[in-house]
C-alpha cells in the first residue's frame, strides 16, 4: 500500500527551488543557441511548406487546364462522329431497298452470262490451240519435204 505522504506534493516546492538554482553561463548559452536553432528550423520548414503549397496549386491549375482542353477536344470529336452518323443514317434511310435488290439480281444475271461467255471463249481457245499444234506437225512435215519454213509451231500448253 502507498503511504499518504507519497501523494503530498506540497514538499516539492522545497525540493526544487528555482530561485536558488545556479547554472553556469555556458549551459544557458547552449540552451539559448538551441532555442534559436529550433526557431530557425521551424521558420525554414514553414517557408518550404508555403513554397511547396504554391507549387502544388500551380500544378493542379495546369492539370485542370490540360484536362479541360482534352475534354473539349473529346467533345468536339464526339460531335463530329455524331454528325457523321446522322448523315450516314439519313443516306441509308433514303435508299430504296427493293430497287437495290433488283439491281443486285440484274448484276447476278449479267455475271452468269459473262461466266458462260468466258467458258465458251476458253473452249474455243483450246480448240484453236490444239489445231495449231496439228498445223505445227503438218508444217514440220512440209519442211522436211522441201518447204522451207523456219518458224516454230506447236508445244502449246
Protein Blocks (a to p, Z undefined) as FASTA:
>chain_A
ZZfklmmmklmmmmmccklpccdfklmmmmmmmmmmmmmmmmmmmmmmmmmmmmmmmmmm
mmmmmmmmmmmmmmmmmmmmmmmmmmmmmmmmmpcfklmmmmmmmmmmmmmmmmmmmmmm
mmmmmmmmmmmmmmmmmmmmmmmnopacfbdeejiZZ
